[in-house]
Amino acid sequence: MGNKKIHINESQEKVLMKEAMIDGFSLETLKSLPSFNAKVKYCRQYLGNHIGKGSSRIVFQLDDQWVLKLALNPKGISQNEEEYSLANDCYVSITPKVDKNRCDVDNYEYVVSEYVLPAKSDDFKHIFGINFKTFASMLRTAAKQKDRRGFYSPCLPSDVFYNLVENNDELGEFCEYIYNYNVCVGDMFNLRQYGMVLRNNEPTIVLLDSGLTENVWERFYRR
Protein backbone atom coordinates (compact mmCIF):
# COMPACT_ATOMS: atom_id res chain seq x y z
CA MET A 1 0.00 0.00 0.00
CA GLY A 2 1.50 3.31 -1.13
CA ASN A 3 2.08 6.34 1.05
CA LYS A 4 -0.76 8.85 1.03
CA LYS A 5 0.06 12.44 0.24
CA ILE A 6 -1.61 15.01 2.46
CA HIS A 7 -2.28 18.36 0.87
CA ILE A 8 -2.88 21.45 2.99
CA ASN A 9 -3.94 24.88 1.84
CA GLU A 10 -2.23 28.17 2.67
CA SER A 11 -4.46 29.02 5.63
CA GLN A 12 -3.95 25.56 7.16
CA GLU A 13 -0.22 25.90 6.67
CA LYS A 14 -0.21 29.18 8.58
CA VAL A 15 -2.12 27.58 11.45
CA LEU A 16 0.33 24.66 11.60
CA MET A 17 3.32 26.99 11.51
CA LYS A 18 1.80 29.09 14.31
CA GLU A 19 1.14 26.00 16.43
CA ALA A 20 4.68 24.76 15.86
CA MET A 21 6.07 28.16 16.82
CA ILE A 22 4.06 28.35 20.04
CA ASP A 23 4.95 24.78 20.99
CA GLY A 24 7.52 25.15 23.77
CA PHE A 25 6.48 28.69 24.76
CA SER A 26 6.22 29.01 28.52
CA LEU A 27 4.89 31.87 30.60
CA GLU A 28 7.03 30.67 33.49
CA THR A 29 10.14 30.96 31.32
CA LEU A 30 9.01 34.38 30.13
CA LYS A 31 8.52 35.52 33.71
CA SER A 32 12.01 34.32 34.72
CA LEU A 33 13.86 36.30 32.04
CA PRO A 34 15.92 39.16 33.51
CA SER A 35 15.08 42.12 31.24
CA PHE A 36 12.41 43.67 29.03
CA ASN A 37 14.57 43.07 25.96
CA ALA A 38 15.07 39.40 26.82
CA LYS A 39 11.33 38.94 27.20
CA VAL A 40 10.62 40.58 23.84
CA LYS A 41 13.25 38.41 22.15
CA TYR A 42 11.77 35.27 23.69
CA CYS A 43 8.25 36.16 22.53
CA ARG A 44 9.44 36.87 19.01
CA GLN A 45 11.22 33.52 18.94
CA TYR A 46 8.11 31.54 19.87
CA LEU A 47 5.18 33.76 18.92
CA GLY A 48 6.47 35.46 15.78
CA ASN A 49 5.99 39.09 14.85
CA HIS A 50 4.00 41.34 17.15
CA ILE A 51 0.50 42.47 16.14
CA GLY A 52 0.66 45.80 17.96
CA LYS A 53 3.23 48.05 19.58
CA GLY A 54 3.21 51.34 21.46
CA SER A 55 5.67 53.28 23.57
CA SER A 56 5.03 51.14 26.65
CA ARG A 57 3.72 47.72 25.54
CA ILE A 58 4.04 45.22 22.71
CA VAL A 59 1.29 42.73 21.81
CA PHE A 60 1.72 39.15 20.56
CA GLN A 61 -1.09 36.84 19.47
CA LEU A 62 -1.34 33.56 21.38
CA ASP A 63 -4.34 32.10 19.52
CA ASP A 64 -7.63 33.23 18.03
CA GLN A 65 -8.95 34.21 21.48
CA TRP A 66 -6.06 35.63 23.46
CA VAL A 67 -3.10 37.99 23.14
CA LEU A 68 -0.09 38.67 25.34
CA LYS A 69 0.46 42.32 26.30
CA LEU A 70 4.10 42.59 27.30
CA ALA A 71 5.47 45.65 29.09
CA LEU A 72 8.47 47.36 27.51
CA ASN A 73 9.20 49.62 30.48
CA PRO A 74 7.75 50.75 33.85
CA LYS A 75 4.99 52.62 31.99
CA GLY A 76 3.81 49.36 30.49
CA ILE A 77 3.88 47.64 33.88
CA SER A 78 1.61 50.34 35.32
CA GLN A 79 -0.76 50.06 32.37
CA ASN A 80 -0.89 46.28 32.69
CA GLU A 81 -1.68 46.57 36.39
CA GLU A 82 -4.45 49.11 35.75
CA GLU A 83 -5.89 47.00 32.94
CA TYR A 84 -5.86 43.85 35.05
CA SER A 85 -7.54 45.65 37.93
CA LEU A 86 -10.21 47.14 35.68
CA ALA A 87 -10.95 43.81 33.99
CA ASN A 88 -11.68 42.35 37.42
CA ASP A 89 -13.88 45.28 38.35
CA CYS A 90 -17.46 45.93 37.33
CA TYR A 91 -16.42 47.47 33.97
CA VAL A 92 -15.36 44.19 32.39
CA SER A 93 -18.24 44.42 29.91
CA ILE A 94 -16.70 47.49 28.20
CA THR A 95 -13.05 46.43 28.44
CA PRO A 96 -11.19 43.34 27.17
CA LYS A 97 -11.31 40.35 29.49
CA VAL A 98 -8.09 38.99 30.99
CA ASP A 99 -7.15 35.39 31.72
CA LYS A 100 -6.53 35.65 35.47
CA ASN A 101 -4.70 32.33 35.60
CA ARG A 102 -2.11 33.36 33.00
CA CYS A 103 -1.41 36.99 33.94
CA ASP A 104 1.70 38.07 35.83
CA VAL A 105 0.02 39.29 39.02
CA ASP A 106 3.33 39.61 40.86
CA ASN A 107 5.07 42.18 38.67
CA TYR A 108 2.50 42.87 35.89
CA GLU A 109 5.18 42.57 33.23
CA TYR A 110 2.57 40.89 31.04
CA VAL A 111 -1.16 40.24 30.94
CA VAL A 112 -3.05 37.74 28.80
CA SER A 113 -5.96 39.65 27.33
CA GLU A 114 -8.91 39.01 25.05
CA TYR A 115 -8.11 39.23 21.32
CA VAL A 116 -9.95 42.23 19.89
CA LEU A 117 -10.45 43.33 16.28
CA PRO A 118 -10.43 47.06 15.45
CA ALA A 119 -13.87 48.66 15.46
CA LYS A 120 -15.17 50.65 12.49
CA SER A 121 -17.50 53.63 12.59
CA ASP A 122 -20.30 51.53 11.06
CA ASP A 123 -20.07 49.10 13.99
CA PHE A 124 -21.38 51.78 16.37
CA LYS A 125 -24.41 52.33 14.17
CA HIS A 126 -25.07 48.61 14.01
CA ILE A 127 -24.68 47.94 17.75
CA PHE A 128 -25.79 51.20 19.41
CA GLY A 129 -27.94 52.78 16.71
CA ILE A 130 -25.75 55.91 16.65
CA ASN A 131 -22.66 56.82 14.64
CA PHE A 132 -19.25 57.23 16.26
CA LYS A 133 -19.48 61.04 16.13
CA THR A 134 -22.60 60.97 18.32
CA PHE A 135 -21.02 58.33 20.57
CA ALA A 136 -17.96 60.55 21.13
CA SER A 137 -20.21 63.56 21.84
CA MET A 138 -22.05 61.48 24.41
CA LEU A 139 -18.73 60.71 26.14
CA ARG A 140 -17.78 64.41 26.08
CA THR A 141 -21.09 65.22 27.72
CA ALA A 142 -20.41 62.72 30.50
CA ALA A 143 -16.89 64.10 30.94
CA LYS A 144 -18.27 67.64 31.15
CA GLN A 145 -20.73 66.57 33.84
CA LYS A 146 -17.85 65.10 35.85
CA ASP A 147 -15.47 68.04 35.35
CA ARG A 148 -17.30 71.24 34.54
CA ARG A 149 -14.02 73.15 34.39
CA GLY A 150 -12.79 71.07 31.44
CA PHE A 151 -13.33 72.04 27.82
CA TYR A 152 -15.30 69.31 26.08
CA SER A 153 -16.93 70.05 22.75
CA PRO A 154 -19.16 69.20 21.02
CA CYS A 155 -21.52 67.95 23.72
CA LEU A 156 -25.07 66.68 23.33
CA PRO A 157 -28.21 68.51 24.46
CA SER A 158 -29.30 67.20 27.87
CA ASP A 159 -32.49 65.58 26.62
CA VAL A 160 -30.66 63.73 23.82
CA PHE A 161 -27.94 62.58 26.22
CA TYR A 162 -30.29 61.22 28.86
CA ASN A 163 -32.47 59.54 26.25
CA LEU A 164 -29.42 57.66 24.97
CA VAL A 165 -27.98 56.49 28.29
CA GLU A 166 -31.31 55.69 29.96
CA ASN A 167 -32.50 53.53 27.07
CA ASN A 168 -29.27 51.66 26.38
CA ASP A 169 -27.48 49.97 29.28
CA GLU A 170 -24.27 49.51 27.29
CA LEU A 171 -24.01 53.21 26.46
CA GLY A 172 -24.74 53.99 30.09
CA GLU A 173 -21.83 51.80 31.19
CA PHE A 174 -19.35 53.85 29.14
CA CYS A 175 -20.61 56.99 30.87
CA GLU A 176 -20.52 55.34 34.31
CA TYR A 177 -16.93 54.37 33.59
CA ILE A 178 -16.09 58.05 33.06
CA TYR A 179 -17.97 59.11 36.18
CA ASN A 180 -16.45 56.52 38.49
CA TYR A 181 -13.01 55.69 37.16
CA ASN A 182 -9.87 57.83 36.96
CA VAL A 183 -9.66 57.59 33.16
CA CYS A 184 -7.90 59.66 30.49
CA VAL A 185 -11.08 60.67 28.70
CA GLY A 186 -9.29 62.28 25.75
CA ASP A 187 -8.31 58.90 24.35
CA MET A 188 -11.91 57.72 24.54
CA PHE A 189 -12.92 60.18 21.83
CA ASN A 190 -10.76 58.42 19.20
CA LEU A 191 -12.13 55.56 17.09
CA ARG A 192 -8.78 53.74 17.20
CA GLN A 193 -9.32 53.13 20.91
CA TYR A 194 -12.22 50.74 20.29
CA GLY A 195 -12.45 47.13 19.23
CA MET A 196 -14.97 44.40 18.52
CA VAL A 197 -15.37 41.06 20.29
CA LEU A 198 -17.98 38.30 20.17
CA ARG A 199 -19.60 37.54 23.52
CA ASN A 200 -22.42 35.01 23.66
CA ASN A 201 -22.31 35.16 19.85
CA GLU A 202 -23.18 38.85 19.95
CA PRO A 203 -20.83 41.60 18.65
CA THR A 204 -19.66 43.84 21.48
CA ILE A 205 -17.67 47.09 21.39
CA VAL A 206 -14.91 47.43 23.99
CA LEU A 207 -12.38 50.08 24.97
CA LEU A 208 -8.92 48.86 23.98
CA ASP A 209 -6.36 50.72 26.09
CA SER A 210 -8.08 50.80 29.45
CA GLY A 211 -4.72 50.79 31.24
CA LEU A 212 -4.03 54.45 30.45
CA THR A 213 -5.49 56.17 33.50
CA GLU A 214 -4.83 59.66 34.88
CA ASN A 215 -2.44 58.13 37.41
CA VAL A 216 -0.35 56.50 34.67
CA TRP A 217 -0.49 59.70 32.60
CA GLU A 218 0.72 61.85 35.48
CA ARG A 219 3.55 59.47 36.38
CA PHE A 220 4.92 58.72 32.93
CA TYR A 221 3.52 60.88 30.13
CA ARG A 222 3.03 64.43 31.36
CA ARG A 223 6.04 66.61 30.53
Kinemage of the C-alpha trace (Angstrom):
@kinemage 1
@onewidth
@group {chain A} dominant
@subgroup {mainchain}
@vectorlist {calphas} color= white
{ca met a 1} P 0.000 0.000 0.000
{ca gly a 2} L 1.499 3.314 -1.132
{ca asn a 3} L 2.078 6.343 1.053
{ca lys a 4} L -0.761 8.850 1.032
{ca lys a 5} L 0.055 12.438 0.236
{ca ile a 6} L -1.611 15.010 2.462
{ca his a 7} L -2.275 18.365 0.867
{ca ile a 8} L -2.877 21.448 2.988
{ca asn a 9} L -3.941 24.880 1.837
{ca glu a 10} L -2.229 28.169 2.665
{ca ser a 11} L -4.458 29.022 5.634
{ca gln a 12} L -3.953 25.557 7.161
{ca glu a 13} L -0.216 25.899 6.670
{ca lys a 14} L -0.209 29.180 8.578
{ca val a 15} L -2.118 27.577 11.453
{ca leu a 16} L 0.325 24.660 11.603
{ca met a 17} L 3.321 26.990 11.510
{ca lys a 18} L 1.803 29.089 14.309
{ca glu a 19} L 1.136 25.999 16.430
{ca ala a 20} L 4.682 24.761 15.857
{ca met a 21} L 6.065 28.156 16.816
{ca ile a 22} L 4.056 28.352 20.043
{ca asp a 23} L 4.953 24.775 20.993
{ca gly a 24} L 7.520 25.147 23.769
{ca phe a 25} L 6.483 28.686 24.756
{ca ser a 26} L 6.224 29.005 28.523
{ca leu a 27} L 4.889 31.873 30.596
{ca glu a 28} L 7.032 30.674 33.494
{ca thr a 29} L 10.139 30.956 31.325
{ca leu a 30} L 9.007 34.379 30.127
{ca lys a 31} L 8.523 35.517 33.711
{ca ser a 32} L 12.005 34.325 34.721
{ca leu a 33} L 13.862 36.298 32.045
{ca pro a 34} L 15.918 39.163 33.510
{ca ser a 35} L 15.083 42.124 31.239
{ca phe a 36} L 12.405 43.671 29.034
{ca asn a 37} L 14.572 43.071 25.963
{ca ala a 38} L 15.073 39.403 26.824
{ca lys a 39} L 11.333 38.935 27.204
{ca val a 40} L 10.619 40.576 23.835
{ca lys a 41} L 13.250 38.412 22.148
{ca tyr a 42} L 11.771 35.269 23.689
{ca cys a 43} L 8.254 36.158 22.535
{ca arg a 44} L 9.438 36.874 19.006
{ca gln a 45} L 11.216 33.520 18.936
{ca tyr a 46} L 8.112 31.539 19.873
{ca leu a 47} L 5.184 33.760 18.923
{ca gly a 48} L 6.470 35.457 15.778
{ca asn a 49} L 5.989 39.093 14.854
{ca his a 50} L 4.005 41.339 17.153
{ca ile a 51} L 0.501 42.469 16.142
{ca gly a 52} L 0.655 45.799 17.957
{ca lys a 53} L 3.232 48.054 19.580
{ca gly a 54} L 3.214 51.340 21.456
{ca ser a 55} L 5.672 53.279 23.570
{ca ser a 56} L 5.029 51.140 26.647
{ca arg a 57} L 3.722 47.721 25.538
{ca ile a 58} L 4.043 45.217 22.713
{ca val a 59} L 1.293 42.728 21.807
{ca phe a 60} L 1.717 39.149 20.561
{ca gln a 61} L -1.088 36.844 19.473
{ca leu a 62} L -1.335 33.557 21.385
{ca asp a 63} L -4.336 32.098 19.523
{ca asp a 64} L -7.632 33.230 18.032
{ca gln a 65} L -8.955 34.210 21.479
{ca trp a 66} L -6.060 35.629 23.459
{ca val a 67} L -3.101 37.995 23.144
{ca leu a 68} L -0.090 38.670 25.343
{ca lys a 69} L 0.461 42.320 26.304
{ca leu a 70} L 4.099 42.592 27.296
{ca ala a 71} L 5.468 45.647 29.093
{ca leu a 72} L 8.465 47.355 27.508
{ca asn a 73} L 9.202 49.623 30.480
{ca pro a 74} L 7.752 50.745 33.850
{ca lys a 75} L 4.993 52.621 31.993
{ca gly a 76} L 3.812 49.361 30.490
{ca ile a 77} L 3.877 47.637 33.881
{ca ser a 78} L 1.612 50.340 35.322
{ca gln a 79} L -0.762 50.060 32.370
{ca asn a 80} L -0.890 46.275 32.692
{ca glu a 81} L -1.684 46.574 36.392
{ca glu a 82} L -4.452 49.107 35.753
{ca glu a 83} L -5.894 47.002 32.936
{ca tyr a 84} L -5.863 43.850 35.050
{ca ser a 85} L -7.545 45.653 37.932
{ca leu a 86} L -10.206 47.135 35.676
{ca ala a 87} L -10.950 43.812 33.991
{ca asn a 88} L -11.680 42.351 37.417
{ca asp a 89} L -13.875 45.281 38.351
{ca cys a 90} L -17.456 45.933 37.326
{ca tyr a 91} L -16.420 47.474 33.972
{ca val a 92} L -15.364 44.189 32.389
{ca ser a 93} L -18.239 44.425 29.907
{ca ile a 94} L -16.704 47.485 28.197
{ca thr a 95} L -13.051 46.428 28.438
{ca pro a 96} L -11.188 43.343 27.168
{ca lys a 97} L -11.306 40.351 29.487
{ca val a 98} L -8.088 38.989 30.991
{ca asp a 99} L -7.147 35.391 31.720
{ca lys a 100} L -6.534 35.649 35.469
{ca asn a 101} L -4.698 32.329 35.597
{ca arg a 102} L -2.106 33.363 33.000
{ca cys a 103} L -1.406 36.991 33.940
{ca asp a 104} L 1.696 38.074 35.829
{ca val a 105} L 0.018 39.290 39.017
{ca asp a 106} L 3.333 39.610 40.862
{ca asn a 107} L 5.069 42.180 38.675
{ca tyr a 108} L 2.503 42.866 35.889
{ca glu a 109} L 5.181 42.565 33.231
{ca tyr a 110} L 2.569 40.894 31.036
{ca val a 111} L -1.158 40.237 30.935
{ca val a 112} L -3.048 37.739 28.799
{ca ser a 113} L -5.956 39.646 27.333
{ca glu a 114} L -8.914 39.015 25.052
{ca tyr a 115} L -8.108 39.232 21.318
{ca val a 116} L -9.946 42.233 19.886
{ca leu a 117} L -10.450 43.332 16.284
{ca pro a 118} L -10.429 47.065 15.447
{ca ala a 119} L -13.870 48.661 15.459
{ca lys a 120} L -15.172 50.649 12.491
{ca ser a 121} L -17.499 53.625 12.587
{ca asp a 122} L -20.303 51.529 11.063
{ca asp a 123} L -20.065 49.104 13.993
{ca phe a 124} L -21.384 51.778 16.368
{ca lys a 125} L -24.412 52.328 14.172
{ca his a 126} L -25.070 48.608 14.011
{ca ile a 127} L -24.680 47.944 17.751
{ca phe a 128} L -25.794 51.196 19.412
{ca gly a 129} L -27.940 52.778 16.711
{ca ile a 130} L -25.749 55.911 16.655
{ca asn a 131} L -22.661 56.820 14.640
{ca phe a 132} L -19.255 57.228 16.262
{ca lys a 133} L -19.484 61.037 16.129
{ca thr a 134} L -22.599 60.966 18.324
{ca phe a 135} L -21.024 58.329 20.570
{ca ala a 136} L -17.962 60.548 21.129
{ca ser a 137} L -20.209 63.561 21.842
{ca met a 138} L -22.048 61.477 24.411
{ca leu a 139} L -18.733 60.715 26.144
{ca arg a 140} L -17.775 64.408 26.081
{ca thr a 141} L -21.093 65.225 27.717
{ca ala a 142} L -20.414 62.723 30.504
{ca ala a 143} L -16.885 64.100 30.936
{ca lys a 144} L -18.267 67.643 31.148
{ca gln a 145} L -20.725 66.571 33.842
{ca lys a 146} L -17.853 65.099 35.853
{ca asp a 147} L -15.474 68.036 35.348
{ca arg a 148} L -17.304 71.244 34.535
{ca arg a 149} L -14.015 73.147 34.390
{ca gly a 150} L -12.794 71.065 31.445
{ca phe a 151} L -13.327 72.042 27.823
{ca tyr a 152} L -15.295 69.314 26.078
{ca ser a 153} L -16.925 70.052 22.751
{ca pro a 154} L -19.164 69.204 21.025
{ca cys a 155} L -21.519 67.947 23.724
{ca leu a 156} L -25.068 66.679 23.327
{ca pro a 157} L -28.212 68.508 24.458
{ca ser a 158} L -29.300 67.199 27.873
{ca asp a 159} L -32.493 65.576 26.615
{ca val a 160} L -30.663 63.735 23.823
{ca phe a 161} L -27.938 62.583 26.217
{ca tyr a 162} L -30.295 61.222 28.865
{ca asn a 163} L -32.471 59.542 26.253
{ca leu a 164} L -29.422 57.658 24.971
{ca val a 165} L -27.982 56.493 28.293
{ca glu a 166} L -31.305 55.693 29.958
{ca asn a 167} L -32.501 53.534 27.067
{ca asn a 168} L -29.275 51.656 26.380
{ca asp a 169} L -27.480 49.973 29.280
{ca glu a 170} L -24.272 49.510 27.290
{ca leu a 171} L -24.010 53.209 26.457
{ca gly a 172} L -24.744 53.988 30.089
{ca glu a 173} L -21.828 51.802 31.187
{ca phe a 174} L -19.354 53.845 29.140
{ca cys a 175} L -20.610 56.994 30.871
{ca glu a 176} L -20.516 55.343 34.309
{ca tyr a 177} L -16.929 54.367 33.587
{ca ile a 178} L -16.091 58.052 33.061
{ca tyr a 179} L -17.972 59.109 36.182
{ca asn a 180} L -16.448 56.520 38.489
{ca tyr a 181} L -13.006 55.690 37.161
{ca asn a 182} L -9.873 57.827 36.956
{ca val a 183} L -9.661 57.590 33.164
{ca cys a 184} L -7.896 59.662 30.493
{ca val a 185} L -11.079 60.666 28.701
{ca gly a 186} L -9.294 62.284 25.747
{ca asp a 187} L -8.305 58.895 24.348
{ca met a 188} L -11.908 57.718 24.542
{ca phe a 189} L -12.918 60.183 21.829
{ca asn a 190} L -10.759 58.416 19.204
{ca leu a 191} L -12.134 55.560 17.095
{ca arg a 192} L -8.781 53.740 17.197
{ca gln a 193} L -9.325 53.128 20.912
{ca tyr a 194} L -12.219 50.744 20.292
{ca gly a 195} L -12.455 47.135 19.233
{ca met a 196} L -14.968 44.397 18.518
{ca val a 197} L -15.375 41.056 20.288
{ca leu a 198} L -17.979 38.304 20.168
{ca arg a 199} L -19.605 37.543 23.516
{ca asn a 200} L -22.421 35.015 23.661
{ca asn a 201} L -22.312 35.157 19.848
{ca glu a 202} L -23.183 38.853 19.952
{ca pro a 203} L -20.834 41.601 18.650
{ca thr a 204} L -19.655 43.844 21.477
{ca ile a 205} L -17.668 47.087 21.393
{ca val a 206} L -14.910 47.427 23.993
{ca leu a 207} L -12.377 50.075 24.972
{ca leu a 208} L -8.916 48.861 23.983
{ca asp a 209} L -6.356 50.718 26.090
{ca ser a 210} L -8.081 50.798 29.453
{ca gly a 211} L -4.716 50.789 31.244
{ca leu a 212} L -4.034 54.448 30.448
{ca thr a 213} L -5.493 56.175 33.503
{ca glu a 214} L -4.834 59.664 34.879
{ca asn a 215} L -2.441 58.125 37.411
{ca val a 216} L -0.347 56.499 34.674
{ca trp a 217} L -0.489 59.697 32.595
{ca glu a 218} L 0.719 61.855 35.485
{ca arg a 219} L 3.547 59.474 36.380
{ca phe a 220} L 4.918 58.716 32.933
{ca tyr a 221} L 3.520 60.876 30.132
{ca arg a 222} L 3.027 64.430 31.356
{ca arg a 223} L 6.039 66.610 30.533
